[in-house]
Amino acid sequence: MNRRAQFHTLALPHLRSVHRLARQMAGPDRAEDLTQETFLKAWTHFKKFDPATNCRAWLYRILHNTWISEWRKTRLELPVADVDEVPAEPSYDWEQERLGSLLSTDVQWALDQLPDAYRFAVLLADVEELTYQEIAHAMECPIGTVMSRINRGRRMLRRLLDERREMQTAPPLRIVARER
């Protein structure tokens, strides 16, 4: 099997899951570019890929490294609002249906509050359903670190969601003026 056919068979079936993870990591406005950059790097380095390993975990590692590189480049840039420009939305029909049922706004908010390493580990485990070994490969860290990050990330999520729920159900504060 030639390189192109092998890439088509092994990597392209994971396009949707890579895009979904990119959207959850970087937001809808950056997900398409991040996905495209991930697959471009994957194609460029596909000759180094071992077909006996997990291609999805390999793509997630490329995605994570690309996201970190982009974040480092842009972290000192200040965003400039351009009111004339209308952001382009992805044209995938499946995306909204899948993401709409996948994460509630509260869960997405809580995920956005997590430190990056914990968020990535929790997303890979609970949304993408990778094994600890696959996550360790994708994150380039020991399995023990993966287990720790998932555990801590889940505990942080639970605490954040509990706090948010309490804030939403708490009665409004009444300020009573005292007479002198």
C-alpha positions in Angstrom: 0.0 0.0 0.0 1.5 3.4 -1.0 1.8 6.3 1.5 -1.2 8.2 0.2 -3.5 5.2 0.5 -2.2 4.3 3.9 -2.7 7.9 5.2 -6.2 7.9 3.8 -7.0 4.5 5.5 -5.3 5.2 8.8 -5.5 9.0 9.5 -8.5 10.4 7.6 -11.1 8.4 9.5 -10.1 10.4 12.6 -10.8 13.8 11.0 -14.0 14.4 12.9 -12.7 13.4 16.3 -9.6 15.6 15.8 -11.8 18.5 14.8 -14.1 17.9 17.8 -11.1 17.9 20.2 -9.6 21.0 18.5 -12.9 22.8 18.9 -13.1 21.9 22.6 -9.5 22.9 23.2 -9.2 26.1 21.2 -12.8 27.1 20.5 -14.9 27.1 17.3 -13.0 30.0 15.7 -9.6 28.3 15.8 -10.7 24.6 15.4 -10.7 24.4 11.7 -7.2 26.0 11.3 -5.9 23.8 14.1 -7.3 20.7 12.5 -5.9 21.6 9.1 -2.5 22.3 10.6 -2.6 18.9 12.5 -3.3 16.9 9.4 -0.7 18.8 7.3 1.9 18.0 9.9 0.7 14.4 10.1 1.0 14.1 6.3 4.4 15.6 6.3 5.7 13.2 9.0 3.6 10.2 8.0 6.7 8.3 6.9 7.8 8.3 10.6 4.4 6.9 11.8 4.4 3.2 12.8 1.2 1.6 11.5 1.3 -0.9 14.4 0.5 1.9 16.8 -2.6 3.9 17.4 -3.1 6.6 14.7 -5.7 8.5 16.6 -3.4 8.9 19.7 -0.6 10.0 17.3 -2.9 12.6 15.7 -4.0 13.9 19.1 -0.4 14.3 20.1 0.3 16.3 16.9 -2.9 18.4 17.7 -1.8 19.1 21.2 1.7 20.1 20.2 0.4 22.3 17.4 -2.1 23.9 19.8 0.7 24.6 22.4 3.0 26.0 19.6 0.2 28.3 18.4 -0.7 29.4 21.9 3.0 30.3 22.6 3.1 32.4 19.5 -0.1 34.3 20.2 -0.1 34.6 23.9 1.5 38.0 23.8 -0.8 39.3 21.1 -3.8 41.4 22.1 -7.0 40.5 20.3 -8.4 43.2 18.1 -12.1 43.2 17.5 -13.0 43.8 13.8 -16.7 44.6 13.7 -16.8 44.5 9.9 -15.6 40.9 9.7 -18.1 38.1 10.2 -16.5 34.9 11.5 -16.8 32.0 9.2 -18.5 29.0 10.7 -17.5 25.4 9.9 -19.8 23.9 7.3 -19.9 20.4 8.7 -23.5 19.3 9.2 -22.7 16.7 11.8 -20.8 19.1 14.1 -23.6 21.0 15.8 -25.7 17.8 16.3 -22.7 16.0 17.8 -21.4 18.8 19.9 -24.9 20.0 20.9 -25.6 16.7 22.6 -22.1 16.1 23.8 -21.4 19.0 26.2 -23.8 21.3 28.1 -22.9 24.9 28.4 -22.1 24.4 32.1 -19.8 21.5 31.4 -18.1 23.5 28.6 -17.7 26.4 30.9 -16.2 24.2 33.6 -13.8 22.6 31.1 -12.7 26.1 30.0 -11.7 26.8 33.6 -9.4 23.8 33.9 -5.7 24.1 33.4 -4.7 23.0 29.9 -3.0 19.7 30.9 -6.0 18.6 33.0 -8.5 19.6 30.3 -6.7 17.7 27.6 -6.4 14.6 29.7 -10.1 14.7 30.7 -11.3 15.3 27.1 -9.2 12.4 25.8 -10.4 10.1 28.5 -14.1 11.1 28.9 -15.0 12.5 25.5 -12.7 10.6 23.1 -12.6 7.5 25.3 -8.9 6.7 24.8 -7.2 4.3 27.1 -4.6 5.5 29.6 -1.9 4.1 27.4 -3.2 6.0 24.4 -3.5 9.2 26.4 0.0 8.8 27.7 1.2 8.5 24.1 -0.8 11.5 23.0 0.4 13.7 25.9 4.0 12.3 25.9 4.0 11.6 29.6 3.9 8.5 31.9 0.6 6.7 32.5 0.8 7.6 36.2 0.8 11.3 35.3 -2.2 10.7 33.0 -4.2 9.0 35.7 -3.3 11.8 38.1 -4.3 14.5 35.7 -7.6 12.8 34.9 -8.4 12.3 38.5 -7.6 15.9 39.5 -9.3 17.3 36.4 -12.5 15.4 37.2 -12.4 16.6 40.8 -11.9 20.2 39.6 -14.8 19.8 37.2 -17.1 18.5 39.9 -16.2 21.3 42.2 -16.6 24.0 39.5 -20.0 22.5 38.4 -21.2 22.3 42.1 -20.2 25.9 42.6 -21.9 27.1 39.4 -25.1 25.1 40.3 -25.1 26.7 43.8 -24.7 30.2 42.3 -27.6 29.6 39.9 -30.0 28.2 42.5 -29.0 30.6 45.4 -31.7 33.2 46.2 -30.7 36.7 45.4 -29.2 38.8 48.2 -31.5 41.4 49.7 -30.0 44.6 51.0 -32.0 46.1 53.7 -31.4 49.7 54.6 -31.3 50.5 58.3 -33.0 53.5 59.7 -30.9 55.8 61.9 
